[in-house]
Amino acid sequence: MGCSSSTPGSVVLAQAPSVNTPADHYVEYEEKGSFYTCDGTDEVKVRFAPKGAASEQTCPAQTLTSLFQQAASSKKDKIALRVERSLPAVDGKKWPPALPDDQWTTWTYQQYYDDSAKLGRALISVGHKHFDAVNIYGFNSPEWFISQMGAILAGGKAAGIYPSDTPEQVCFKAKHSGASVALVENENNLKPFALFKDDLPNLKAIICWAHEPKEDKIVRSDGTEILVYKWADFLKLGEQTELAQLDARIAVQKPGHCCTLIYTSGTTGNPKAVMISHDNIVFEAKCVLDLMPVLNEPVAERILSYLPLSHVAGLLVDIVSGIYAASSTPSWIEVSFARPYDLKIGSIGDRLRSVKPTVFLGVPRVWEKIAEKMKALGATITGLKKKVSTWAKQKGLEHSRNCLLGGSGEFPSGYSRADKIVLSKVKHGLGLSECKIGLTGAAPITSDTLEYFGSLGIMINEVYGMSECTGATTVSTDEAHSWGSCGWELPGSEVRVFTVDPDDINIKKECEKCDDIFACPESQQGEICYRGRHIMMGYLANPDLGEEHVKEIQKKTADAIDAEGWLHSGDKGCLGKNGMLKITGRYKELIIGAGGENIAPVPIEDLAKKLAPCISNIMMIGDKRKFNVCVLTLTVEGATGEVPGGNNLVGAALEVSPGITTIDGASADDKFITYLYDILKQVNKQAPNNAACIQKFTILPVDFSVETEELTPTLKLKRGVVDAKHKAFIDAMFESKESYVPYKKM
């Protein structure tokens, strides 16, 4: 994977490829202007660079629809989608073994396109209009892909819903998007639309792809009906609809039209709907994939689809990359689907070993959970095996460090033997033995996690961006990688750091690039901003929701994209003279102490987790307070990020105090408490100043998770939710005279 191939002398650059990018390789903007729209029927102007990756010559403006047609024509008989069907039910923590390859259900690229076209025709037949939204709700599946692309073929906007969304959140997204049709997986996904039927006047039909609906219609209070279809019946309806109607929709599509809505996962308040144009997504896919060491040969690359497809990463990596590869490169991508329970019960490893992905994207929490399991397994090894394992990992780490920016790229003496007897077997056991690209994104990842995988011979490349920039705006690659940075600007994309007036984003001054991003003075840090062809059209405003709503969304968009086209990320960071970008905090997460000090909590929290592997999650609190406290959770059995797990400790948490095996026991154990207290003292010694020290802590009785709403669907921490959920106790912590305050539900 990555730099850790078997060939000696890997090429590593001294600085990022983006250093000294010619000005004419950046997208041209007028001096001042309005570079967004909030109207879902608008066509935005496609802005090109005179030369380079963003130029019209290198990347002409195209619709995703045209790429899909090219993919079906070019790779029509190649496998596009693979899924296991008719599996036995899970029995407790026992799940059925992977099906043999020849028993998976598959779609070729031609079948994928044909089913999408049938669905698009069926959408038109039930009254789906050009620019209408279509909601998709369920776990990753071929039907999700077909729904997404069918909606786009019919001139619509695909608007995915997170599998973890509550009925109220489903209703909000359906109403806000103005969806005319909803495609759902099962009965639970159908229920919110039925429950809020009277709030969704635009909804004309619901299609169930893995559920036999009991009724063929849902009747509103006013007597109007929402038709309910089985998947197969809906596709048959498409066969009966004239192809000319779909062709007419395709003919009027423009690269500057919206094709997808990405609802921000939202750590506070209602999510915003990011409008992604055809050109946004095609340009983004080309830029990212052209940098990767794949798609150069007429062979299949493999992806495991398991992250939410309603998130921009799932859209880009799982859906669009396959269409781009099949349409525009010698290669193609086979997407295999994880099982719906894999993340919840920890069986994702089985899927990796079965699929053997050549490209794997894991959010930091997924990588961390894999590392936790590996470390726990490593702790059980003793004697000669332990010595050999430690030696091999030292060789792996030495090579990975040589592969960092400015390194030699060389393999240390003994690496080949270390790889043969240990590292290759570890990668095989993880299901990553054939992985060419390991990626992480959606949230910050610790250098400790990257180093650990580096010691196994696995280089994880970091991708940084947000929904508003169609996923990625910086990326690490094998030849330009630095642990703790988030990479360098994509070709054709412009990244800068500004000191921004808090009252007016149009008043800004570019920060000087720093010599060392890991020791960057405050004066060279500011807000990370970017612009280019990958920047969103704007946030969607729905006129049906009233004038005040439209004004609110227009203001939020104007607060995001300034008059020079710069998207303001809200992230604080610095840009090195070597071209690498580092995030040093997030402005919305900054703790403002009682003395006015700005404190970035994430580096402090990450240090605590590094020093104490028994800590699963930790959150600092101290905004407008005289000092800081923290709440933390311990590593427990069954915690996956999706679900919180139980009370039984696991891994490093079992090693702190012999005989203590539960959260309850740890919370009352003097040795365990002293250990955590000493860890926090070490953390405080490395804090940037006294204002950033943690004075008090508690152990929460349950880990954070998506299910309990402390984490977003992409496993980012919802600080406001944690604060609100435990507010009474947190207030009591500040009043307590003790350093450790036992948790009490208040």
HELIX and SHEET records of a PDB file:
HELIX    1   1 ALA A   23  HIS A   25  5                                   3    
HELIX    2   2 LEU A   64  SER A   74  1                                  11    
HELIX    3   3 ASP A  101  GLN A  103  5                                   3    
HELIX    4   4 TYR A  109  SER A  125  1                                  17    
HELIX    5   5 PRO A  142  LEU A  153  1                                  12    
HELIX    6   6 PRO A  167  SER A  177  1                                  11    
HELIX    7   7 GLU A  187  LEU A  195  1                                   9    
HELIX    8   8 LYS A  197  ASP A  199  5                                   3    
HELIX    9   9 TRP A  231  GLU A  239  1                                   9    
HELIX   10  10 LEU A  243  ALA A  251  1                                   9    
HELIX   11  11 HIS A  278  ASP A  290  1                                  13    
HELIX   12  12 VAL A  312  ALA A  313  1                                   2    
HELIX   13  13 GLY A  314  VAL A  320  3                                   7    
HELIX   14  14 SER A  321  SER A  328  1                                   8    
HELIX   15  15 ASP A  342  ILE A  345  1                                   4    
HELIX   16  16 ILE A  348  VAL A  355  1                                   8    
HELIX   17  17 PRO A  364  ALA A  379  1                                  16    
HELIX   18  18 GLY A  383  ASN A  402  1                                  20    
HELIX   19  19 TYR A  415  ALA A  418  1                                   4    
HELIX   20  20 ASP A  419  LEU A  423  3                                   5    
HELIX   21  21 SER A  424  LEU A  430  1                                   7    
HELIX   22  22 SER A  447  SER A  455  1                                   9    
HELIX   23  23 SER A  467  CYS A  469  5                                   3    
HELIX   24  24 ILE A  517  ALA A  519  5                                   3    
HELIX   25  25 GLU A  522  GLN A  524  5                                   3    
HELIX   26  26 PRO A  543  LEU A  545  5                                   3    
HELIX   27  27 GLU A  547  ALA A  558  1                                  12    
HELIX   28  28 PRO A  601  LEU A  611  1                                  11    
HELIX   29  29 GLY A  651  GLU A  655  5                                   5    
HELIX   30  30 ILE A  663  SER A  667  1                                   5    
HELIX   31  31 ASP A  670  LYS A  685  1                                  16    
HELIX   32  32 ASN A  690  ALA A  692  5                                   3    
HELIX   33  33 ARG A  719  LYS A  725  1                                   7    
HELIX   34  34 LYS A  727  GLU A  735  1                                   9    
SHEET    1   A 4 THR A 105  THR A 108  0                                        
SHEET    2   A 4 ILE A  79  VAL A  83 -1                                        
SHEET    3   A 4 TRP A 332  PHE A 337  1                                        
SHEET    4   A 4 ALA A 300  SER A 305  1                                        
SHEET    1   B 9 LYS A 217  VAL A 219  0                                        
SHEET    2   B 9 GLU A 225  LYS A 230 -1                                        
SHEET    3   B 9 ALA A 205  CYS A 208  1                                        
SHEET    4   B 9 VAL A 181  VAL A 184  1                                        
SHEET    5   B 9 ALA A 133  TYR A 137  1                                        
SHEET    6   B 9 LYS A 157  ILE A 161  1                                        
SHEET    7   B 9 CYS A 258  TYR A 263  1                                        
SHEET    8   B 9 ALA A 273  SER A 277 -1                                        
SHEET    9   B 9 GLY A 538  TYR A 539 -1                                        
SHEET    1   C 5 VAL A 359  LEU A 361  0                                        
SHEET    2   C 5 ILE A 437  THR A 440  1                                        
SHEET    3   C 5 ILE A 460  TYR A 464  1                                        
SHEET    4   C 5 THR A 474  VAL A 475 -1                                        
SHEET    5   C 5 TRP A 488  GLU A 489 -1                                        
SHEET    1   D 5 ASP A 504  GLU A 510  0                                        
SHEET    2   D 5 GLU A 494  ASP A 501 -1                                        
SHEET    3   D 5 GLY A 526  ARG A 531 -1                                        
SHEET    4   D 5 LEU A 567  LEU A 575 -1                                        
SHEET    5   D 5 LEU A 581  ARG A 586 -1                                        
SHEET    1   E 2 ILE A 591  ILE A 592  0                                        
SHEET    2   E 2 ASN A 598  ILE A 599 -1                                        
SHEET    1   F 3 ILE A 615  ILE A 621  0                                        
SHEET    2   F 3 ASN A 628  LEU A 634 -1                                        
SHEET    3   F 3 ILE A 694  ILE A 699  1                                        
END                                                                             
